[in-house]
Amino acid sequence: MRKSYRVKKEKEFQKVFETGKSTANRNFIIYILPKTGQSHFRVGISVGKKVGNAVKRNEVKRKIRSSLYHLKDQIQAEYDFILIARPSVAHLSSQEVEANLRHVLNLAKILK
């Protein structure tokens, strides 16, 4: 995923947390902030220390980014969102991560 698809700055993260709506399933929490006029969605990924050591956290982030890459044509463009991985994600395969992401994005109503 290109860097233009990422929420990177602390102020942007905080704005999504404070003013956005949240939805969750067993493996992910998602905060959504609608932003009109964007050409594509932007995502911030947060994987805490409870998930595992740095190697495991980076592996989880790679799986999430890969899943988002596969789903990017189905995600509406007018949103910034933050994905927070719960500790149970550490034991999931790539296919399970993608299925769980699809589920939480459906709950949040941002899939086309």
C-alpha positions in Angstrom: 0.0 0.0 0.0 1.3 3.4 -0.9 2.0 5.9 1.9 -0.7 8.2 0.6 -3.2 5.6 1.9 -2.0 6.0 5.5 -2.9 8.2 8.4 0.5 9.0 9.8 0.5 12.1 11.9 -0.5 12.1 15.6 -3.0 14.9 15.2 -4.8 13.0 12.4 -4.9 9.9 14.6 -6.3 11.9 17.5 -8.9 13.5 15.3 -10.2 10.2 14.2 -10.2 8.8 17.8 -12.0 11.9 19.2 -14.6 12.6 16.5 -15.0 9.3 14.7 -17.4 6.4 15.4 -16.1 3.1 16.5 -17.2 -0.5 15.7 -15.6 -3.7 16.7 -15.6 -7.5 16.3 -13.5 -10.1 18.2 -10.3 -9.3 16.5 -10.4 -5.6 15.4 -11.6 -2.2 16.6 -12.2 0.4 13.9 -12.6 4.1 14.3 -14.1 5.9 11.2 -14.1 9.5 10.3 -15.9 10.6 7.1 -14.0 13.0 4.9 -15.6 14.3 1.8 -13.6 15.1 -1.3 -10.9 12.5 -0.8 -9.8 10.5 -3.8 -9.1 7.4 -1.7 -9.4 6.1 1.8 -6.7 6.5 4.4 -5.9 4.0 7.2 -3.9 4.0 10.3 -2.9 0.6 11.8 -2.2 0.1 15.5 -0.9 -3.1 17.0 -0.2 -3.0 20.7 2.4 -4.8 22.8 -0.2 -7.3 24.0 -0.2 -8.8 20.6 3.4 -10.0 21.0 7.0 -9.0 20.5 8.1 -6.6 17.7 8.5 -9.5 15.2 5.0 -10.7 15.8 3.5 -7.2 15.7 5.2 -6.4 12.4 3.9 -9.7 11.0 0.4 -8.8 12.0 0.8 -5.3 10.4 2.0 -7.0 7.1 -1.1 -9.3 7.1 -3.4 -6.3 7.7 -1.8 -4.2 4.9 -2.0 -7.1 2.5 -5.6 -7.7 3.3 -6.4 -4.0 2.9 -4.6 -4.1 -0.5 -6.9 -7.0 -1.6 -10.0 -5.1 -0.4 -9.0 -1.6 -1.5 -11.4 -1.5 -4.5 -14.3 -2.4 -2.3 -13.6 0.3 0.4 -15.4 3.7 0.0 -13.0 6.6 -0.7 -14.5 9.2 1.7 -13.1 7.8 4.9 -10.2 7.9 7.2 -10.1 5.0 9.6 -7.9 3.6 12.3 -7.6 -0.2 12.8 -6.6 -1.5 16.2 -5.6 -5.2 16.3 -6.6 -7.1 19.4 -4.2 -9.8 20.8 -6.2 -12.7 19.3 -5.1 -11.5 15.8 -1.6 -12.9 16.5 -2.8 -16.5 16.0 -4.7 -15.9 12.7 -3.7 -16.8 9.2 -3.7 -14.2 6.4 -7.0 -15.5 5.1 -8.6 -15.3 8.5 -7.3 -11.7 9.0 -8.8 -10.8 5.6 -12.2 -12.4 6.6 -12.2 -10.6 9.9 -11.3 -7.3 8.3 -14.1 -7.7 5.7 -16.5 -8.4 8.6 -15.5 -5.3 10.7 -15.6 -3.1 7.6 -19.1 -4.4 6.8 -20.2 -3.6 10.4 -18.8 -0.1 9.9 -20.7 0.2 6.6 -17.7 1.4 4.6 -17.6 -1.4 2.0 -19.2 -0.7 -1.3 
